[in-house]
């Protein structure tokens, strides 16, 4: 399965999710299907970091579209909620930042002292601490997918060469993310269980990834996000209000 196919799956499921919540104003099976999208986008960030020829431009694109997308995202959220959050591009940007920080700290070739094992341990502790606090920041600042979003972006990179460990860690992260709501709201155990299962589902597609790009749709993917949010707002917020 190529990167192109993964992106198409993510785009379609995301659109279904957003149309569903804009129309019904509450969680439905359309939103369950929509859980497929974000893990694929998170995985693509890991792959993007690995293969990009210009990391600075990659950071710039994500941040630029985070700014561009925020007003359409606010308008979209106004259709069904009073609280507002920061759009998914902010989550992807900071997830990429976590990968960059980890890579710079833990994969440095500098030899600090003879106690190599201690140096390595301190590097990992420092890197994971910084990443943890970035995740907390994402949660406090109400990024889309919050701490969980940052965590799985990093996990996809950390276990990128070990598919089994990547899948196990991702599944555990999904369960940990949804379990508090399942415990807190037992009357909604059915819907939260479905949301959890469909968030886990894309790991199957990700594990089928053949490391080939396929057709290039990079800028279409970036542009699709704010454009489709704006169109959904016009249709369900203005025309069929």
Secondary structure, 3 states (H helix, E strand, C coil): CCHHHHHHHHHHHHHHHHHHHHHHCCCCHHHHHHHHHHHHHHHHHHHHHHHCCCHHHHHHHHHHHHHHHHHHHHHHHCCCCCCCCECHHHHHHHHHHHHHHHHHHHCCCCCCCCCHHHHHHHHHHHHHHHHHHHHHHHHHCCECCHHHHHHHHHHHHHCCCCHHHHHHHHHHHHHHHHHHHHHHCHHHHHHHHHHHHHHHHHHHHHHCCCCCCCCCCHHHHHHHHHHHHHHHHHHHHHHCC
